Amino acid sequence: MQDFDIAVIGAGAAGLSTAAVAAGQGASVAVFDDNALPGGQYFRQLPTSFIRTCKIAFDKDVDRGRLLYQAVTHRNVTYYPSATVWNVLEGNVLAFSGAARSDHVRARLIVVAAGAHDRPVPFPGWTLPGVVTAGGLQNLIKGQRVIPGRRAVVAGNGPLVILVGANLVRAGARLLATAEAAPVARRAMRDAIGLAAAPGIVRQAADYASTVFRSGAQRLSGWTVIEARGAGECEEVVLAPIDAAGQIDRAAARNFAADLLVTGFGLVPSIEILRICAVDLGWSRLRGGWLPRRSEDFETTRPGIFAVGDGSAIGGVEIALVEGRLMGLIAAQRLGLIGPDERRRLAAGDVARLKRLSRFRAALERIYEPPRNFLHLITPETMVCRCEEVTSARLQERRDAGLVGINALKSATRAGMGRCQGRNCLSTLIDLESEATGAPRELVPLSGARPPARPVLLQDLLATPMPPLEPPDPALAHLPRGQRVD
Ligand SMILES: Cc1cc2nc3c(=O)[nH]c(=O)nc-3n(C[C@H](O)[C@H](O)[C@H](O)COP(=O)(O)OP(=O)(O)OC[C@H]3O[C@@H](n4cnc5c(N)ncnc54)[C@H](O)[C@@H]3O)c2cc1C
């Protein structure tokens, strides 16, 4: 088993910045990412087999990422592309399953920079072909130069709505409408001072808004999607006003003949690995739901395991970059490569920048504060867990039969047990459970987290040399084989 000073999970903005800074200070770093090329979500690159004949608007992110990509070629960095980390064992041992090989490595420090995924919000028709999430669409545009439709509606909550609208216009789609669930225009005026903390990002947002405005699309704020209709694929999208409590004014609904509906209801931190590490979590509705509790040095409650970027709280790409650079210095100090004074000196600029960006982020969260929930969009036939095809009615039926809690419903219906392992339905299951029991979301117990954190081929598991097993615990010797221990 190979040993490193630091293992970084995720080669996005946060992970690459961590690796670049720590390797620059002399640390040996292993970087794992399940994509073939470094960059993560924001700095996603085209496959190497693509030939770029001209530059388009999206290429500016790739141009900006060039310095960052170089992190994986640093002499102190060992890069594992197309490698999924699926378990973290005692002693900071990581198990990974990769295209080239599957194995274990050990690291003195582990930095989880796993990013986020779209928050899916179920509504009638959300599983129709032609209905995609905002992040998924960004990946198709940035990573494949594809738009999966021509007449588009974008609906959801958060800054990605306007960004995706602008990108669709730039990519050549006809944008019919954007629907933002929060009444943002009114709130933005009140929070002008907070927004002024990041004028560059505000200018960028104004540029997106002006692209959408010039396209002639209807721009609705305080509106949401309530249904996508079509025989086998999306043909029509229905939008309606929504209030702060999540109540929908169906009488005022408008229909759009769209073959593409992009939904972006915000992002959820990817905490699968952190849950396997059993770190303490806290709840923040505005920053993505369940988040790892962290010290000022980004350390989780499990010593030696750190979390940075969107995988620790949704903050956006600029915060991910800054946290990554600071993390590199924190790690270098922990490893004894630099002293505290040196770290303070090198970190000063980014510490100030992080404070400014955090003020901006807080303003953004107030402006985009979503309705209390989107549960009124769900009908009994609506699929809640799309992997296992579990409807809202099926969940209710089991609840009526006396089952309480996400774990019990999971066992009875398989909701959350499919290929995505709950990434697509856990946030809805929490909302539904909170609504049904009256318990606040942060008091709804989560279902258990077990390896593998992501789908892994059985052949990879079998090929993975396991570290030596601990000798059996003599206290358990009396148990007959196969007996379940709860
Ligand atoms: C799908 C999607 C698209 C987005 N598009 C945009 C956009 O166009 N513009 C914008 O401003 N913001 C966008 N965002 C938000 C923005 O990408 C993030 O704020 C930013 O990328 C955060 O950087 P990060 O390093 O924290 O995470 P990321 O850039 O997401 O990097 C995390 C990386 O870790 C990898 N990973 C996770 N778990 C494992 C594991 N177990 N094993 C191996 N690898 C793992 C992921 O595949 C990913 O490559 C998007 C977010 C998502 C989820």
The ligand as an SDF file (V2000), in Angstrom:
LIG
                    3D

 53 58  0  0  0  0  0  0  0  0999 V2000
  -23.3090   19.4160  -11.9610 C   0  0  0  0  0  0  0  0  0  0  0  0
  -22.8740   20.8010  -11.5540 C   0  0  0  0  0  0  0  0  0  0  0  0
  -22.6270   21.7910  -12.5230 C   0  0  0  0  0  0  0  0  0  0  0  0
  -22.2450   23.0860  -12.1420 C   0  0  0  0  0  0  0  0  0  0  0  0
  -22.0640   24.0510  -13.0900 N   0  0  0  0  0  0  0  0  0  0  0  0
  -21.6940   25.3020  -12.7060 C   0  0  0  0  0  0  0  0  0  0  0  0
  -21.4510   26.3280  -13.6620 C   0  0  0  0  0  0  0  0  0  0  0  0
  -21.5080   26.0790  -14.8510 O   0  0  0  0  0  0  0  0  0  0  0  0
  -21.1390   27.5740  -13.2150 N   0  0  0  0  0  0  0  0  0  0  0  0
  -21.0300   27.8750  -11.8840 C   0  0  0  0  0  0  0  0  0  0  0  0
  -20.7320   29.0100  -11.5150 O   0  0  0  0  0  0  0  0  0  0  0  0
  -21.2110   26.9070  -10.9550 N   0  0  0  0  0  0  0  0  0  0  0  0
  -21.5460   25.6500  -11.3510 C   0  0  0  0  0  0  0  0  0  0  0  0
  -21.7480   24.6800  -10.3960 N   0  0  0  0  0  0  0  0  0  0  0  0
  -21.2760   24.9660   -9.0450 C   0  0  0  0  0  0  0  0  0  0  0  0
  -19.7100   24.9160   -9.0850 C   0  0  0  0  0  0  0  0  0  0  0  0
  -19.3560   23.9350   -9.9920 O   0  0  0  0  0  0  0  0  0  0  0  0
  -19.1200   24.6280   -7.7610 C   0  0  0  0  0  0  0  0  0  0  0  0
  -19.3790   25.7300   -6.9300 O   0  0  0  0  0  0  0  0  0  0  0  0
  -17.5990   24.3760   -7.8040 C   0  0  0  0  0  0  0  0  0  0  0  0
  -17.2530   23.5000   -8.8310 O   0  0  0  0  0  0  0  0  0  0  0  0
  -17.1690   23.8280   -6.4620 C   0  0  0  0  0  0  0  0  0  0  0  0
  -15.8670   23.2850   -6.5460 O   0  0  0  0  0  0  0  0  0  0  0  0
  -15.4970   22.0020   -5.6810 P   0  0  0  0  0  0  0  0  0  0  0  0
  -14.0440   21.7600   -5.9140 O   0  0  0  0  0  0  0  0  0  0  0  0
  -15.9800   22.1670   -4.3070 O   0  0  0  0  0  0  0  0  0  0  0  0
  -16.3400   20.8200   -6.3150 O   0  0  0  0  0  0  0  0  0  0  0  0
  -16.3630   20.2180   -7.7810 P   0  0  0  0  0  0  0  0  0  0  0  0
  -15.8940   21.1480   -8.8040 O   0  0  0  0  0  0  0  0  0  0  0  0
  -17.7180   19.6420   -7.9130 O   0  0  0  0  0  0  0  0  0  0  0  0
  -15.2990   19.0110   -7.7020 O   0  0  0  0  0  0  0  0  0  0  0  0
  -15.5180   17.8550   -6.9300 C   0  0  0  0  0  0  0  0  0  0  0  0
  -14.9610   16.6580   -7.6880 C   0  0  0  0  0  0  0  0  0  0  0  0
  -14.9060   15.5330   -6.8120 O   0  0  0  0  0  0  0  0  0  0  0  0
  -15.2980   14.3880   -7.5390 C   0  0  0  0  0  0  0  0  0  0  0  0
  -15.7180   13.3710   -6.5640 N   0  0  0  0  0  0  0  0  0  0  0  0
  -16.7250   13.4480   -5.6640 C   0  0  0  0  0  0  0  0  0  0  0  0
  -16.7740   12.3380   -4.9160 N   0  0  0  0  0  0  0  0  0  0  0  0
  -15.7760   11.5470   -5.3500 C   0  0  0  0  0  0  0  0  0  0  0  0
  -15.3290   10.2420   -4.9560 C   0  0  0  0  0  0  0  0  0  0  0  0
  -15.9200    9.5440   -3.9580 N   0  0  0  0  0  0  0  0  0  0  0  0
  -14.2750    9.7020   -5.6170 N   0  0  0  0  0  0  0  0  0  0  0  0
  -13.6470   10.3880   -6.6270 C   0  0  0  0  0  0  0  0  0  0  0  0
  -14.0420   11.6240   -7.0250 N   0  0  0  0  0  0  0  0  0  0  0  0
  -15.0910   12.1880   -6.3950 C   0  0  0  0  0  0  0  0  0  0  0  0
  -16.4060   14.9250   -8.4280 C   0  0  0  0  0  0  0  0  0  0  0  0
  -16.6960   14.0820   -9.5150 O   0  0  0  0  0  0  0  0  0  0  0  0
  -15.8120   16.2500   -8.8700 C   0  0  0  0  0  0  0  0  0  0  0  0
  -15.0180   16.1090  -10.0220 O   0  0  0  0  0  0  0  0  0  0  0  0
  -22.1060   23.3860  -10.7700 C   0  0  0  0  0  0  0  0  0  0  0  0
  -22.3210   22.3930   -9.8100 C   0  0  0  0  0  0  0  0  0  0  0  0
  -22.7190   21.1100  -10.1980 C   0  0  0  0  0  0  0  0  0  0  0  0
  -22.9690   20.0620   -9.1420 C   0  0  0  0  0  0  0  0  0  0  0  0
  1  2  1  0
  2  3  1  0
  2 52  2  0
  3  4  2  0
  4  5  1  0
  4 50  1  0
  5  6  2  0
  6  7  1  0
  6 13  1  0
  7  8  2  0
  7  9  1  0
  9 10  1  0
 10 11  2  0
 10 12  1  0
 12 13  2  0
 13 14  1  0
 14 15  1  0
 14 50  1  0
 15 16  1  0
 16 17  1  0
 16 18  1  0
 18 19  1  0
 18 20  1  0
 20 21  1  0
 20 22  1  0
 22 23  1  0
 23 24  1  0
 24 25  2  0
 24 26  1  0
 24 27  1  0
 27 28  1  0
 28 29  2  0
 28 30  1  0
 28 31  1  0
 31 32  1  0
 32 33  1  0
 33 34  1  0
 33 48  1  0
 34 35  1  0
 35 36  1  0
 35 46  1  0
 36 37  1  0
 36 45  1  0
 37 38  2  0
 38 39  1  0
 39 40  1  0
 39 45  2  0
 40 41  1  0
 40 42  2  0
 42 43  1  0
 43 44  2  0
 44 45  1  0
 46 47  1  0
 46 48  1  0
 48 49  1  0
 50 51  2  0
 51 52  1  0
 52 53  1  0
M  END
$$$$
